[in-house]
Amino acid sequence: MLVPAAPAPALTGEPLAGWSDGTAFLRSPDNSFILFPSGRLQIDGYAFKSDITGLPKHSFLLRRARLELSGWVDQLVFWTIQGDFAAGVPAAAAPVTPSYLSTTDDYIAIAPWNNLAIFQVGQYDAPFTLENRTSDKYFDFMERSLTVRAFGIPDNKQIGAMIHGWNDPRNFFYSIGYFNGDGQNFKNVDNNVDLMMRAWVAPMSFMGEGPLHDATIGGSFWTGNRSNTLALASQTTQAGFTFLNFGQFNRMNGMATQAVQFRQVGRMYAAAGELNVPFDHRFGARYEIVWKHNPLSADDIAANGTGTI
């Protein structure tokens, strides 16, 4: 989710409340304070045909049920608070338990140089791949693709700080930041931080208006050192059916079985390339590729959640 451009000073006679670009707003007469109350409700229905009786199960699902409030303060500071009531209380996880707050995007952004350099801190869609930075309000399909959602960055959101920006003609965009690296609602698990960066350029925009003016080519990079932290995220289908689970295995230790979990240990590297080609604001094509090196170690899981490689 990009920080929206800072609002221009209000003209005399403009309404103090109303709708703009499909979003409700409430503002002070001089535009020093602007509020954007919002929300979203997404309900899925699943029906399956399977040779395995009862798996997966037919279901209706509240995918997202959010209340959102964002705003500008003095055309300098942008903030947003979002709570998701469709998400349950997180289960205990080894080696640590996530926050019990079901939060999504919660951050503060300062824009001292308008859009050219914006400092943002909090929890939000991590700057890795184009699709991960696309709000679920604007997907082409129901959810993000398997390439990004299941393999590229299953956590989607990270807690940290970044600087990002673009010039007024939107010829380029950049973002770079440091994050906990442990996903949504997790404080830092291993005392290490992750570096993430993403940038794109719109080559045809330098030639003036045209049907390919907004076509962009870009890439992302991500690295972080893992120190016996969380298990690698499970791979799931769009409907939430798990087809590859790294979280729990059992191995024989003599005559007894031991719980084993594949946790991330060592230096992780990931890179992605993106090509986004909207044509004349009517058609478009998008391609993304992700490469990842994520070392894993098998941990024997003790009753208290701690592990031994």
HELIX and SHEET records of a PDB file:
HELIX    1   1 GLU A  131  ARG A  133  5                                   3    
HELIX    2   2 ASP A  136  TYR A  138  5                                   3    
HELIX    3   3 LEU A  146  LEU A  146  1                                   1    
HELIX    4   4 THR A  147  GLY A  152  3                                   6    
HELIX    5   5 PRO A  203  MET A  207  5                                   5    
SHEET    1   A13 ALA A  17  SER A  20  0                                        
SHEET    2   A13 THR A  23  ARG A  27 -1                                        
SHEET    3   A13 PHE A  33  TYR A  46 -1                                        
SHEET    4   A13 SER A  59  VAL A  73 -1                                        
SHEET    5   A13 VAL A  77  ASP A  84 -1                                        
SHEET    6   A13 ASP A 106  ILE A 110 -1                                        
SHEET    7   A13 ILE A 118  ASP A 125 -1                                        
SHEET    8   A13 LYS A 157  TRP A 166 -1                                        
SHEET    9   A13 PHE A 172  PHE A 179 -1                                        
SHEET   10   A13 ASP A 194  VAL A 201 -1                                        
SHEET   11   A13 THR A 216  ARG A 226 -1                                        
SHEET   12   A13 GLY A 266  PHE A 279 -1                                        
SHEET   13   A13 PHE A 283  HIS A 293 -1                                        
SHEET    1   B 2 GLN A 235  THR A 236  0                                        
SHEET    2   B 2 THR A 242  LEU A 244 -1                                        
SHEET    1   C 4 PHE A 249  ASN A 253  0                                        
SHEET    2   C 4 ALA A 256  GLN A 264 -1                                        
SHEET    3   C 4 LEU A 296  ILE A 301 -1                                        
SHEET    4   C 4 GLY A 307  THR A 308 -1                                        
END                                                                             
